[in-house]
Amino acid sequence: MNAFKRIISVGVIALGLFNLLDAKHHKEKKEDHKITRELKVGANPVPHAQILQSVVDDLKEKGIKLVIVSFTDYVLPNLALNDGSLDANYFQHRPYLDRFNLDRKMHLVGLANIHVEPLRFYSQKITDIKNLKKGSVIAVPNDPANQGRALILLHKQGLIALKDPSNLYATEFDIVKNPYNIKIKPLEAALLPKVLGDVDGAIVTGNYALQAKLTGALFSEDKDSPYANLIAAREDNAQDEAIKALIEALQSEKTRKFILDTYKGAIIPAF
């Protein structure tokens, strides 16, 4: 074999070894991302499912397939979590969860705060709250926690006075002063954006305001609102390593940036 042929032969062998090592590297890398388990998380479509979608690849790298199950109400995600159809959910704040547990005799557990959705007042009838007329109808969420939250917001605006402004579960029966003779209309939270043409104003939760692309709120909760949306689980799986991995991904700087860049202040990171 002459020198030229020996060089060619060595080159072919070297190339073969390189390809073999490269294939092994890619196989090992693929095995690193091999899915070892599935994590089912219930969420409202906006913004919760969107935020969850942003961490799908992060969990995949840890061998976890994140399955996002969308719900459009505030009841079914907790029922599904309680009966084991879900591993966790992400749609509610702690006052809502506490009241739900109390009313339904459940023991769901709030694990980690992710973001805050300030309540906001929207109207198609007026452009300044000073123009609110006596006898106006204001729609509010009908679930106990968010209804109390909405009434506290009206109290802070001076539109009504509550017997105890710190009562998170206040109802219209707790109103002690009503100088504008406002009529409170409790409705399912998802319906509030749809009835704006029929009422003088509505206090809408952040997720449904985003979903309906509402703009031009006349007033809103302070940015330091305590109503942070959280990851919830059951007592029996609260220490699940996959749920811990989900929380770690959601409370990362990457997710903080995603929330700030995507929602531009409509919702705020709570970690």
N, C-alpha and C positions, 0 to 999 in steps of 0.2 A: 504494500500500500504506500503510495507516494505521500509526500507531506501535505499536498493539497487535499487529498482524500481523507487523510487523518483529521485535518482541520474541520472538514465538512461533517465527518462522523461525530467528532466531539461536540460540534454545534448542535447537531440533531439530538444527541443524548441530553445536552444541557437544556434544550428547549422542552424536551419531553419531561425532564425533572421539574422544570418551572411550571409547566401546565399541570403536572400532578400535584405539586404543592399548592398551586393557586386553587385547584378544584377542592383540595382538602380544606383550604382556608374558607372558601365559600360555603362548604358543607358545614363546617364548624360554626360559621356565623349564622347560617340558617337554623342550625340546631339551638343556638343561643336564643333565637326568637321563637322557638317551637311553643305553640300554645299548650299550656298545661291545664288551664281551667277557664271557665266562662263566668263573667260577672254581669248579672242583669240589674240594671238601674232604671227606675221609673223617673220620668221628668216631664215637665211642661215643655212644649216645643220651643218657646222663646222666653227667656234666653237660656234656660237650663240645658236643654238638649244640645244647643249650639256650643255651649261651654264644654259639655261632656265630649262632644265630637272633637274638640280641639286637643284632647288628651288621649284619643284612641291609640295613636301610634306609640305614645310614651308607655302605655300599659302593655301594648303588644310586645315591646322590647323586654318586658318582664314576664312574658309568657301568659299574659291575661287578655282574653278576648272580651272587650267591653261591649255589651249588648244594651242599646238604649231603647227603652220602651216608652213611647210618648203617650201622655194623658192630657186631656183638655180640661180637667176639673180638679178640685182640691180634695176629693174624697177617695176615689178609686186607687190612687197611688199608695195610700196608707193601708187600705184594705188588702191590696195585692201584696204589700210588704208583710203584713201581719200573717197572711195565709201561706207565705213561703213562695209565692209566684215570682217575687222579686227578692234580690239580695240586699238592695238598698234603694232609697229614693232621694231625690233632690228637687224640691219645689217649694218648701214651706219654711217659716221661721219658728222659733221656739215657742212663743205664746200660742200660735196655732196648734203646734204639736202637743203642747201640754194640755190644751183644752180638748183636743181630739182624743187623747189618751184617757182623760177624765170622763168624757161623755160616752166613749165606746168601751171603757174598761180594758184598755190595751196597755202595753208596756213597751212601745217603740222608743228608741233611744236617739237623741240628737248627738251627733259626734263631732262635727267640725263646721265652723262658719265659712262660707265661701263669698257671698256678695250681699249687698243691700239694694233693694229696689224701693226708693222713696215713693210714698203715695203722692199723687198729684191731682189737683182739681182742674178739670177741663170743662169748657162750656162752648156751645155753638150759639148762645143767645147774647152773651155779654163779652166784652174784651177787657173789662176792668172790674174787679170784685166790688168796687165802690158803687157800681151800677146795679148791684143785685137788688131786686125789688122785694117788698114784703110779700109773704105768701109763696115765695119761690120753692120749687121742688128740687131737692138735691138727692141723687141716687148714691148709695154707698154699698159696699160689699155686705152680703147677708151672713157670712160666717162670723161667729162671735168675736174672734180675735181681730180680724180686719175691720169689722164694724166698729168695735171699740176704738181701734186705731184711727179710723176716719173721723169719729166724733171728737177725739182728742185734737185732731188737726183743726177741725172747725172751731173748737174751743180756743185754741191758740190764736186763731184768726179773729177772735172776738165776735163771731157770728152766733154762737150759742155759749151758754155756761153750763158746765157739768157739776154735779154734786161732788164728785171726787175725780179730778182730772188725771189722777194716777191709776184709776181703775182701767186696766187693759181690756176688760170685757164689758165696758159701758154700753147701754142701749139707749134708745130714745126716751125711755122712762127715767133715765138718770139726768135728763136735761132739766135744769132748774130755772134757767132764763133763756128766752128765745125772742129777742127784740125784733127780729125780722119775720117772726112767725113762720120759720122755715119748716117745710114738710119733708121729713126724712123718708126716703123710699129704699128700703133694703132689697137688693137683688143679687142673684148669683154673680160672682165677680166676672165671669167670662162674658156676661151680657152687658156690662156697663158701657163699653165703647159703642155698642149698637143702639143704645137708648138716648144718646146725647141729643138727638133731634127732638126727643119727646119730653125732656126735662130741662130745667134751667141750668143744671150743672151736675157733674158726677165726679166722685173721688175714685180714681182708678188705680189698681195695683200696677206696679212697674212692668210685669211680664205681659199683661194684656194690653197695656198702653203701647209697648214696643211692637207687639204682634199686630195691632191695629194702626201702627205708624202715627200715633197721636202726637201732635206738637202744640206749642203755645199754651202750656199750663199757666194758670193764673197764680197759683201758689203751690208749694210742696212742703213735705217734711224736711226737717233739717238733715244735713248730710251725716250727722252723728246719730241717726236713728238706730235704736237697739234691735230692730227687726231684721236680723241677718238671716238670709236663706242658708240652709244647712244640709249636710248629708245625714240622713237618718237610716238606722238599721234596727234589727231586733236585738233583744238582750242576748240571745243564743249565738249571734254571729257578729257582735259588736267588735270583737277582737280579731276578726278574720284578716289574714295577711293581705288578701286581695283588696279588701276595703281600705286597709291602711295605705296600700299603694295608690289607690284612687285618690285618697285625701292628700297624699304627698304630691301627686301630680297636679291636683286642683289648687293647692296652696303654694304653687311654685311661682317664681318671678315670670316665667313664660306665660302662665295663665293670667297673672296680674296685668301684664302688658296686653294680652289678648282682650281682656275685659275693657281696659281703658281705651285701647285703639278702636275696638269694634263698637262700643256703645256710647263713647264720648260723653260720659257723665250721667247718662240715663240710668245706669246702674253703677255701683261702686264696689271695689274689692273690700272684703271684710276680714282680711287676714294680714 
